[in-house]
Amino acid sequence: MKKQILVINPNSTEEVTHAMDAAFDPLRDLTGPSITSITNPNGPPGIESQEHADTVAIQVLDIVKEKEALADAFVIACFSDPGINSTREFTSKPVFGIAESGILSALSLGNKFGIIAILDKSIPRHIRYIRSLGLEQRLAGDIAIGIGVTGLSDETETFARLEVVGEKLIKDKGADTLVLGCAGMARYRARLQESLGVAVVDPAQAAVSQAITTLQLY
């Protein structure tokens, strides 16, 4: 039977789920695990504060409990990795958080990684998490574009700000690889990488890639 990766978007914005899922198309293979993305209907439109992250952590765990028998691996598609520890405690199946996976992928591509955040208030939450992973010394910087999750669909404005922030992280902070700080930024990865000339990691793609490898090998 074909193995199943379930990607959980902890926010309630379907557009984010669809855009993120489209970025998985290069990873879909007839012989590999299937990839299904779902939306948390009870979440906020965007996870933009610690309160949001704490609230959806329980909701993510509830979704995993409900779907545990149907999936072989889970991906938590929010850059706060909400509920990752409690979910790993609940299930013996592999659970990947996109922040952890995205950062680990960036570390294999460069010496110092920069994070492009959505909002300034997201940054302290990112720093706390990176510190908990013991990776703060490899962080070049974390700068916000000043656009919330639901505003990321404005492609002209969003891409312009991504370029500006990306250039600051590279030129001013010394980043040699970048991580997109929100699953809703997935559609911009390839174009931004071409524009800036450094590796740009979509953390949701990174997490799904790691899930595929794990299911294929272990």
Stockholm file with secondary structure:
# STOCKHOLM 1.0

chainA/1-218         MKKQILVINPNSTEEVTHAMDAAFDPLRDLTGPSITSITNPNGPPGIESQEHADTVAIQVLDIVKEKEALADAFVIACFSDPGINSTREFTSKPVFGIAESGILSALSLGNKFGIIAILDKSIPRHIRYIRSLGLEQRLAGDIAIGIGVTGLSDETETFARLEVVGEKLIKDKGADTLVLGCAGMARYRARLQESLGVAVVDPAQAAVSQAITTLQLY
#=GR chainA/1-218 SS CCCEEEEEECSSCHHHHHHHHHTTGGGCCTTSCEEEEEECTTSCSSCCSHHHHHHHHHHHHHHHHHHTTTCSEEEECSTTCTTHHHHHHHCSSCEEEHHHHHHHHHHTTCSSEEEEESSGGGHHHHHHHHHHTTCGGGEEEEEECSCCGGGGGCHHHHHHHHHHHHHHHHHTTCCSEEEESSGGGGGGHHHHHHHHSSEEECHHHHHHHHHHHHHHHC
#=GC SS_cons         CCCEEEEEECSSCHHHHHHHHHTTGGGCCTTSCEEEEEECTTSCSSCCSHHHHHHHHHHHHHHHHHHTTTCSEEEECSTTCTTHHHHHHHCSSCEEEHHHHHHHHHHTTCSSEEEEESSGGGHHHHHHHHHHTTCGGGEEEEEECSCCGGGGGCHHHHHHHHHHHHHHHHHTTCCSEEEESSGGGGGGHHHHHHHHSSEEECHHHHHHHHHHHHHHHC
//
